[in-house]
Amino acid sequence: ELNCIYGNLISIDELIRHMPNLKKLMCFKNTLIELDLSNNIKLEVLNCRNSQLASLDVSKNIKLTHLYCYENLLTNLDISKNIELVCLECHTNQLTNLDVSNNVELKELECSINPSTNLDVSKNIKLEVLYCYANQLSILDLSNNVELKTLMCFGNQLTNLDLSNNVKLDILFCSGNQLTNLDLSKNVELGGLTCSQNQLSNLDLTNNVGLGSLIDFENMSILLI
């Protein structure tokens, strides 16, 4: 394990290239402009958040299970080789596309605050937590994500949100979209909800008896049933 956090480091390449057995690298809160991980083939956990990285090559790091690369300057992130990935946090970058089709072990995905117009999570059937807020999504198909418990998709351009297969859903934040209908009849485990700033005219919460924090109805004129 290597910890070199909260510094002004621009590069640690010369250091880590001599550490082929490194499994955990914590180098966040620096000013890194490059990060060469080609020799660190045993790496399992990488936290390089809050830096100045414009690119990140993890193609050689096939044992990665946890990747935290948020708050950088990434325009592309190829994780097609990282099939053991369980947790990916890549929010607050400049990603226009994120392909997670090979990452079938993913349980947590946080890809918010990116200019992404598409997100396909149909292959991520183990996904439990999805943060995709403040993107530019107009479609979000969650029909295969039956394990989903937390969904943060507010601040997009969604006109439809089908949650009928997500019966384990506990937290739903879907404010700031263009939803005209929201069917929560199958989401009986729902405990937290925000759905303001949509175009809803009615909302049936008859089956949501466990709703402990109906957090936000601001700017909505709806009929609660």
N, C-alpha and C positions, 0 to 999 in steps of 0.2 A: 504494500500500500504506500502511495505517495501523496502527501498533502502539501500543496503550495498555493494557499488561498489568500485572498485579500492583499494582493501585492500590486506591483506595477510591471509585472513580467510581460515582455513582448513575445518571448519564445522560450519553450522548455525542451525543444527538439533534441538538442545535444545531450541533455540529461536523460530523457526517457528512451533514447535509442539504444542505450546500454542496459536496459532493464527488460529483457525479453520475458521474464516470468511475472511481470507486474499484472496484478489482478484488479486493483482498484486505484483509480487516478482521480484525485480531487484537485482541480486547478481553477476553480471558479473565482469570480471577482478579481480578475486581472485585466490586462489590456492585450491579451494574446491576439496576434494577427495571423498566426499559423500554428498548426498542431499536427505533427507527423506521427501517426500511430502505427505505421507499417511494420515495425518490429515488435509491437506489443500484442502478439497474437493470442495471448492468454487473458487479455483484458475482459473483465466481466462487468465492471461498473465504471462509468465515465461521467464525471460532472465537470463540464467546461462552460457553465452558464455565465452570463454577465461578462462577456468579453467582447472582442472586436473581430471575431472570426467571420470571414466572408465565404469560407468553404470548410468542409469537414469530411474527410474520407475515412469511413469505418468499414470498408470492404474487406479488410484483412482481419478484422476483429469479430470473428464469427461466433465467439463465445459470449458476446455482450448480452447481458440480461437487463441492464438498467442504463439508459442514456438520457442525460439531462444537458441539453444544449440550448436552452431558451435564453432569450435576450442577447442575441448575437446579430449578425448581419447576413445570415444564410439565405441564399436564393434557391438552393437545391440541397436535398438531403436524400442520398441513396442508401436505403437500409434493406435492400433486397437480399443481401447475403446474411443479414443478422436475424436468422430464423428463430433464435432462442430468446429474442427480446420480449420481456414481460412488461416493462414500463418505458414509455417514451414521452418526454416532455420537451417540446420544441416550439413552444409558443413565443410570440414576440420576436419574430424574424421577418423575412421577406419571401417566404415560401409561397409560390403560386400553385404548386402541386405537391402532393405527398402521397406516395404509393406505399400502402401498408399491406398489400395483398399477400406477400410472402410471410408476414409476421403473425402467424396463426396462434402464437402463444401470448399475444398481447392481452393484458388485463387492464392496463391504464394507458390512455392516450390523451395528452394535452397538447393541442395544436392551435390554440386560439391566437387571435391578433396576428393573423397572416392574411395576405391578399388572395387566399385560396377560393376558387369558385367551385371546386369539386372535392368530395371526400367519400371514398368507397371503403366502407368497413364491413362489407358482406362476408369476407373471409375471416374476420376476427370474431369468431363465435364465442371466445372466452372473455371478451371485453366486458368489464364491470364498471369502469369509469371513463366517460368521454367528455372532455372539455373542448369545444370547437366554437366558442363564442367570438364575436367580433371578427368574423371572416366575411366572405361574400357568397355564402352557400344559398342556393335556391332549392336544392333537393338534398334530402338526407334520409336514406333508406336504412332503417334499423330492424328490419324484419328478421334478420338472422342473429341478432344480438340479444339472445334470450336471457343472458346472465347480467344484462345491464342494470346497474343500481343507481348510478348518478349520471345525469345528462345536463350539461350546461351548453345550450345552443342559442343563447340570446344574442341579439345584435347581428342577425343575418338577414336573408331575404326569403325565408321559408314561407311558402303558401300552404303547405300541407305537412302534417307531422303525424304519422301513423305509429302509435305506440301499443297497438293491440297485442303484439307478441312479447312486449317487455313487461311481463307480469311481476318482475322483481324490482321494478323501478321504485326508488325511495325518494330521490331528489330530482326535481325538474325545474330548470330555469329556462324559459323560452320567450321571455319578453323581447320586445323590439323586433318582431318579425311581421309577416303579413298574413297571419293565420286567421281564417274566417270560421274555422271549426276546430275544436279540441276535444276528442273523445278519450276520456280517462276511465271509462267504465271497467276496463280490464286491469287497471293499475291500482289494485286494492291495497297495496303496501305503501302507497305514496304518503310521505311524511312531510315534504316541503315543496312548495310550488310558488313560482312567480310567472305570470303570464300577461303582464300589462303591455300597453303599447302594441296591441295587435288589432284585429278587426272582428273580434268575437262579439256576438250578440247575445249568446247564452252559454252557460257552463254548468253541466250536470255533475255534481259532486256527491251524488247519492251513494255511490259505492266506495267512496274514499273516506271511510270512517276513521282511519288512522291519521288523517291530515292534521298534524300538530302545529304546523307553521305555515298558514296561508299568507305568505309574506307580502305580496304586492298585487294590488288591483288598481294601482294608480293610472289615471287617464283611460279608464275603461268604463263604458256604460253598458253593463250586461245584466242579464237576468240569471241569478243563481237558482239552481234547481236542487 
